Amino acid sequence: MAELVYPPVIAAAKIMFRVLDNRIRIDGAENIPATGGAVIACNHVSYLDFIFCGLGAQPAKRLVRFMAKKEIFTNKVAGPLMRGMHHIPVDREAGIASYREALKRLKDGEIVGVFPEATISRSFKIKEIKSGAVRMAAAAGVPIIPMALWGTQRLWTKGRPRELSKRHVPVSILVGEQIHVTRQDDSEVATKDLRLRMSELVDRVQAEYPAKPADDADRWWLPAHLGGTAPTPEEAIALDNR
């Protein structure tokens, strides 16, 4: 398929991040295959995560097709971009169609990106995850690549104002080793393993992050277990349920 939109969008994003001096560090990109299908399963702490998850595949010269709710595709601004980049709309009332489309893309040798937590984690820890990533990878016979992002929440996350012009914010992207699943594997067990692997990556990327809160008021972007003021996982569930 023609790529008339995706490359210019990537170029524009890189220019913007360079101007803002958002120091983007990508580790583990060698785990992304140079060819063939794969499912990237990424944590979700920001409304901008799809951009940085996509950048994580750039060293391998791969474009990621994200599964995103269909409402984004009808937006006057985002819609044409999402369609032009050949992302995959998800209709939660008719999810089988988007699942089949993602499966086709994987079998055609493309990389499909998913956020298995489904929604942003207010606690900045991995929430319970959906089994879709595991089931798609097994059905298509492709690996799962766990990925962790950190720092993106400082730019725009749930319950906080957007700070898209904030300068000098480091963003860390950590790509984990491939996970191979088959149709014979128990999807529930494999999903628990994927969540564990994603949690380990998040713990590591948080520990290695090169910045600290400037003061007590700035501790909001750290999880509670690291001394931050983000909601605990239990508090986050209560907030989501409201």
C-alpha positions in Angstrom: 0.0 0.0 0.0 1.2 3.5 -0.7 2.7 5.4 2.2 2.0 9.0 1.4 1.0 10.1 4.9 3.0 8.1 7.5 6.6 9.1 6.6 5.8 12.9 6.6 4.0 12.5 9.9 7.0 10.8 11.4 9.4 13.4 10.0 7.2 16.2 11.5 7.1 14.5 14.9 10.9 14.1 15.0 11.4 17.8 14.1 9.0 18.8 16.9 10.6 16.6 19.5 14.0 17.9 18.4 12.9 21.6 18.8 11.5 20.8 22.2 14.6 18.9 23.1 12.6 15.8 24.2 15.5 13.5 24.6 14.2 10.2 23.2 16.1 7.1 24.1 15.3 3.8 22.4 16.7 0.6 23.8 16.2 -3.0 22.6 15.1 -2.1 19.0 17.1 -5.1 17.8 14.2 -7.2 19.1 11.9 -5.8 16.4 12.1 -8.0 13.3 13.3 -6.3 10.1 10.6 -8.2 8.1 7.5 -10.2 8.8 4.5 -9.7 11.1 4.6 -9.0 14.8 2.4 -7.6 17.5 3.8 -4.8 19.7 2.1 -4.8 23.1 2.9 -1.5 24.8 2.0 0.0 28.2 -0.3 3.0 28.2 0.4 6.1 30.3 -0.3 9.0 27.9 -2.6 10.1 25.0 0.6 10.4 22.9 1.8 6.8 23.4 1.0 5.7 19.9 3.5 8.3 18.5 6.3 7.1 20.7 5.5 3.4 20.3 5.7 4.0 16.6 9.1 5.7 17.0 10.3 2.7 18.9 10.1 0.7 15.7 11.9 3.3 13.6 15.4 1.9 14.1 14.2 -1.3 12.4 12.6 0.8 9.6 9.2 -0.6 10.4 5.8 1.2 10.4 3.3 0.2 13.1 -0.4 -0.1 12.3 -2.3 0.7 15.5 -5.7 -0.5 16.6 -7.6 2.5 17.8 -11.3 3.2 18.6 -13.3 4.1 15.6 -14.3 7.6 17.0 -10.7 8.8 16.3 -11.2 7.9 12.6 -14.3 10.2 12.4 -12.5 13.2 13.9 -12.1 16.0 11.4 -8.4 16.4 12.1 -7.2 13.0 13.3 -9.4 11.0 11.0 -7.7 11.7 7.7 -4.3 11.1 9.3 -5.3 7.8 10.9 -6.8 6.6 7.6 -3.8 7.8 5.7 -1.4 5.9 8.0 -3.6 2.8 7.5 -4.3 2.2 11.2 -7.1 -0.1 12.2 -10.4 1.2 13.5 -12.0 -0.7 16.4 -15.7 -0.8 16.8 -16.3 -2.3 20.3 -19.8 -3.4 19.3 -18.5 -5.2 16.2 -14.9 -6.1 17.3 -14.6 -9.2 15.2 -14.2 -7.1 12.0 -11.2 -5.2 13.4 -9.7 -8.4 14.8 -9.9 -10.0 11.3 -8.4 -6.9 9.7 -5.5 -7.0 12.2 -5.0 -10.7 11.6 -4.9 -10.1 7.9 -2.3 -7.3 8.3 -0.1 -9.6 10.5 -0.3 -12.4 7.9 0.7 -9.9 5.3 3.9 -9.2 7.2 2.9 -6.0 9.0 3.5 -4.9 12.6 0.3 -4.2 14.5 0.5 -2.1 17.7 -1.9 -2.6 20.6 -2.3 -1.3 24.1 -3.5 -4.3 26.0 -4.6 -2.3 29.1 -7.2 -0.7 26.8 -7.1 2.6 28.7 -4.5 4.8 30.2 -3.2 3.6 33.6 -3.6 6.5 36.1 -1.3 4.6 38.6 1.5 4.3 35.9 1.7 0.6 36.7 0.5 -2.1 34.4 -3.3 -2.7 34.7 -5.0 -6.0 34.0 -4.6 -6.6 30.3 -6.8 -8.0 27.5 -6.0 -11.3 25.8 -6.3 -9.9 22.2 -2.6 -9.4 21.7 -1.9 -13.1 22.6 -4.8 -14.4 20.6 -3.8 -12.4 17.4 -0.2 -13.4 17.6 -1.0 -17.1 18.1 -3.5 -17.1 15.2 -1.2 -15.3 12.8 1.9 -17.3 13.9 3.9 -14.1 14.7 5.9 -13.0 17.8 4.7 -10.5 20.5 7.1 -7.7 21.3 6.5 -6.1 24.7 7.4 -2.5 24.9 7.5 0.1 27.8 7.3 3.9 27.5 8.1 6.4 30.3 8.1 10.1 30.3 5.2 10.5 27.9 2.8 11.0 30.8 4.6 14.3 31.6 3.4 15.7 28.3 -0.3 14.7 28.3 -2.1 12.1 30.4 -5.5 11.5 31.9 -6.6 14.0 34.6 -3.7 16.4 33.8 -3.5 19.5 31.5 -1.7 19.1 28.2 1.9 20.3 28.2 2.8 19.5 24.6 5.2 22.5 24.4 7.0 21.5 27.6 10.8 21.4 26.9 13.6 19.1 27.9 11.3 16.1 28.9 13.2 12.8 28.4 11.2 10.0 26.9 12.4 6.4 27.3 11.3 3.6 25.0 12.3 0.1 26.0 11.7 -2.9 23.7 11.7 -6.3 25.2 12.6 -9.7 23.8 10.1 -11.5 21.5 7.5 -13.8 23.0 6.4 -16.7 20.9 2.9 -18.2 21.4 1.0 -20.9 19.5 -2.6 -21.9 19.2 -1.9 -24.7 21.6 -0.9 -22.4 24.4 -3.4 -21.4 27.0 -4.3 -17.8 26.2 -5.0 -16.9 29.8 -1.6 -18.2 30.9 0.2 -16.5 28.0 -1.6 -13.2 28.8 -0.5 -13.4 32.4 3.1 -14.0 31.2 2.8 -11.0 28.8 1.6 -8.8 31.7 4.6 -9.9 33.8 7.0 -9.2 31.0 5.5 -5.7 30.4 5.6 -5.0 34.2 9.3 -5.9 34.3 10.0 -3.6 31.4 8.1 -0.7 33.0 9.9 -1.2 36.3 13.3 -1.1 34.5 12.5 1.9 32.4 11.2 3.8 35.4 14.4 2.9 37.4 16.7 4.1 34.5 14.8 7.3 33.7 17.3 10.2 33.7 15.1 12.8 35.4 13.6 13.4 38.8 10.7 15.6 40.0 11.7 19.2 40.4 9.8 19.5 43.7 7.0 18.0 45.7 4.3 19.4 43.4 6.1 17.7 40.5 5.9 14.2 42.0 2.5 13.6 40.3 4.2 11.8 37.4 5.8 9.2 39.6 3.9 6.1 40.8 3.1 5.8 44.5 5.5 2.9 45.1 8.4 5.2 43.9 7.4 8.0 46.2 5.2 9.8 43.7 1.7 11.2 44.2 0.0 9.3 41.4 -3.0 7.2 42.5 -2.3 3.7 43.7 -3.7 0.9 41.5 -6.6 0.6 43.8 -7.3 4.3 43.8 -7.0 4.3 40.0 -9.6 1.6 39.7 -12.0 3.7 41.8 -11.3 6.8 39.7 -11.9 4.8 36.5 -15.2 3.4 37.9 -16.5 6.9 38.4 
